[in-house]
Amino acid sequence: MDLPRQLGPYRLVRRLGRGGMADVFVAHSFGASGFQRAVALKVLRPEHVGDGELERLLIEEARLGARLYHRNLVGVHDLGCEDGVYYVAMDWVDGADLRALLPLAAPLAAHVMAEVALALAYVHAAADDAGRPLGLVHRDVSPKNILVSRSGEVKLGDFGVAKATMLADTTRANIRKGTYAYMSPEQVARAPIGAASDQFAAGVTLFELVTGRRPYEGASPLQTTDLILAAAPPDVSALPPQLAAITLRCLQQGPAARFPSAAALHVALIEAGRTLPAAGPLELATRVALSAGSAPAS
């Protein structure tokens, strides 16, 4: 089955990425008097159209994303179905994911991860309409899910594997929940996980942003998970001392030994950034432009 060029009010322009469950496209929506807006459209892959379980997962992802609104999150705007094809419309971030920017200078890495920690603090504190905590855990914090725009914005995306403690965790067993090298020891062990699990992934990401490599990565997924379960402190000599200390705390084997919250991690990263050369949205925009080979957005 081929996807149509039009899904609901959206005209597909080009594919941005492909996952095991869905493809993501740049699409345009049109309105009166020549109004036009670019969005990212997440669409179930053709071979999965009609799979009730995967359709339910995409719907739940959209419903979850629609609850969350923060400047450091990819926003969800619409859920639709056209001729049996489900799709989710989200912010299109004109830029790149962090994989395209590796490695980053330490000050920029500190700035990016401070923004990510701010997003996580918001996510972890999210509540339902009655004010009850949802207990959200992202579960896939990694460079591929952190988008940076040409104007220097940082946005955490992809809540396809996120879990809320008040929602049923019925993700199909053969869909990998998160990326192995960024999983926490408790996630690898299939133990109950909480907000501190996202901190471990943030620590892995911070280490990789500066060094260009992951602290725990074996020749196979099994070797990688064994390294994570051991969680031996990695060699952080390539990081500035301020970031080395933060990384090591995030990568503690036990969740209780990490920062008390993502908000506390954010504060630590901000304080570390003050001791490093200045870096913020303008410097990040310049770095994105250099990666893309074009001028930053004005």
N, C-alpha and C positions, 0 to 999 in steps of 0.2 A: 504494500500500500504506500503510495506516494503522498506526502503532505501537500495540501493545496497552497497556493500562493497567498490566499486570504483566509484568515481565521477570525470570524466575527468581525469586529471593526478594525482588525489589524492586518496590514499587508506585510508579509515576510520579506525581508531584504537580503539577509545573509545569515549563515550559521556562525554563532560565536563559539560554541563548544558542544561537545557530545559526551554524555554520561551513560552509565549502564541502564538507566531508567528513562531519561529524558534528554532531549536536545534543547539548546538555548539559541534563540535567534534575535538579531536586531529586527525590530518591526516598527512600522509607522502607523499611528492612528490619525484619522482625519476628522475634522469638524467643519463648522460653518465658516464662510469667508476665508477659505484657504488655511484654516488652522491645521497644524501638523505637529505631532509630537513623536519622538523616538522612545521606544520602550524595549526592554528585554523580555522576550516571550519564551517561557519554559513550556515545552510541549512533549507529551509522552511520545516516545519513539514509535514509529509505525507498527513494529512487531508486538508492541504492548497495548495497542488500542483495543479496548474491549476486555482487558484484564481487570476485573473488578477490584482486586486487592491493590494493584498499583494505582488505579484511578482513585481509590479511597486515600491512599498515601499522599498523592498529589493534592487532593482536596484538603486534607488535614494540614499539609504544609502551607497551603494558601490561607486557610483560616487562621493558623498560628501566626503567619507573617502579617496578616491584616490587623492583628492585635497590637503589633509592635510598631512604634514610631519613634525614631531617634536619628539624629544627624549622622551617626556612624553605623547605621544599618541600611542594607538594601531594602527599600520599601516595596511592599506588595500592594498593587492597585486594583487588580481585577482577577476574577476567576470565571472562565467561560467554557462552553462546550459547543462545538460546531461540527455537525455531521458525525457525532460520536467521538470527536477528538477533544480531549480536555487540555486546557492551556491556562497558564498563570502569567499575568502581566506584572512586571516589576520595573524598578528603576533601571535604566540603562546607564552604566557608569562608563563614560567615554575616557578610557585610559588603558590600564593594564592590571593584571593581578600581580602579586608580589613576586611570583616566580620569574617574571620578566625583568625584575630589578635587582636580583641577587648578584653579588652581595651589595649591601647598603653600608654607607658610612655609619659608624656607631651613633652619632647624634640623630641621624634620620631614623635609624632603627628604633631608638628610644622614643622618638616622637610617634612613629607609626604604632608601636605597641602600646603607648599610653592611650592613643585613640581607641585601639582594639579593647583595652581593658575597660575603658569608659563604656563602650558598647556592651561588654559582658556584664558590667555592674548593673546596667539597665535591664538586660535580659534576665539575669538571675533574680532581680527584684520584681519581675512582672507578676501581675495578679489578674484574677478573673474579674468579671463584672461585679461580683459580690465582695471584692477586696481580698479574696483568699489567694495566698501565694501559689503560683503555678509550679514552682520548683523547676524552672526551665534550665536545661543544660544543653549547650550547643552541640558538643560531642565531635565536632570536626573543625576546630580552629587550626588552620594551616595556610600557607602562602597562597594556595590556589583559591581559597575562599575569602581572601582579603583583597579588596579592589581599591585601587588608587586612581583618582581622576587627573585629567590634565590641569585642573585648577587646584590640585593638592588635597582633595578630600580623601578620607580613608573610610571605607565602608565594609563591614563584615556581612557576608552573605551566606546563602545556602543553608536553610534550616530543614533540609530534607531528612536529616538524621537526628534532629533535635528531639529531646524527650522532655515532656512535662510529667511530673510525678502524679498529677491528677488526670492525665490522659493515658489510655491503654497503650502499652508499648508492644504493639503487635507487628512491628516491621518484619517482613519476610526474612526468614533465617539466612537465606543465601544472598541477601543484599548487605554488603559490608557497611557497618555503622561506623563511619570515620575511616581515616587513613592510618594504617598500622604504625608508621614511624612517629605519629603525633599522639597516639593513644596513651592514656595514663596507665600505671600498673593496675589500678582497680578496674579499668575498662577492659584491659587485656584479660584479666582474671575473671571477667564477667561477674564481678562483685557489684553491689549497689554503688552508684556513682552520684556525686553531687557537684556543686559549682566548682569545687577545688580541682575537679578533673580537667576543666577548661583551662585552669591555670597551668597545669602540666603542659598541655598543648601549646599554650602561649610561651612557656619557657623554651620548648623545643623550637618554636618559630623564631623567637628572639635570638637564640644561639645561631640558627641557620641564616638569619638575615645578615648577621655580622660576619660569620665565618664562611658562608656558602655551602655548609654541609650540616647534616643532622647529627645530633649527639648519640642517637641510638639507631643504628641501621646496619643490619647484617646482610649476608648474601641471599637470604631467603626471608619470607615473612615469619617463619618459625624462629629463625635466629634473631630477627628484629624484636619479636615479642619476648624472647628469652632475655635479651639485653634490657628491655624496658622493665620487665618484672624484677630484675636485679637492681635497676636504677642506680648503678654506680655513678658517683659524681663525675661528669665529663671534665676534660681538660678545658678550662675557660681562660687560659692565659692569653688568648687572642682578643679577648674582650676587655674594655676598660674596667677597672676594679669595681666601679659602681654598678655596671651592668652584669659583671660576673657574679656579684653577690645576689642580685635579683634573680638571675638565671638559676643559680644553684638552689635558691629557696623555692622557686617554682617547681624544680625537678626533684624535690624531696619524694622519697618513695611513699611515705604516709601522707594522706591528705591533710591531717591536722598540723603537719609541720610546714605547710605552705603558708602563704599570706592568709590572713583571716577572711579576706574577701577580695573580689576583683577591684572594688573601690580602693582598698589598701594597696593593691598592686599598682593601680593607676597613680596614686599619690607617690609611691616609691619611684616610679618611672619619671614623673614630673620632676621630683627632687633630683634624681640622677641627671636629667636633662639640663638642669640649671648649672651643673658643674662641667658640662660639655659645650663645645662651640654651638652657637645658636642654630637651630633647625626647626622648621615649621612648614606650613602649607606652601609658602613660596619656594622654599628650597626643594620640597618634595615635587612640586610642579615642574621645576627645572629638571629634576632627575627623571621624571616620567617623560618629559620632552626629549631628553637625550636618548632614552631608551627607544622612543618611537621615531626619532630622527626628524622631529618637527618642533615648532615653537610652542611654548606653553600657552594655555588658554588665558585670555585677558580677563 
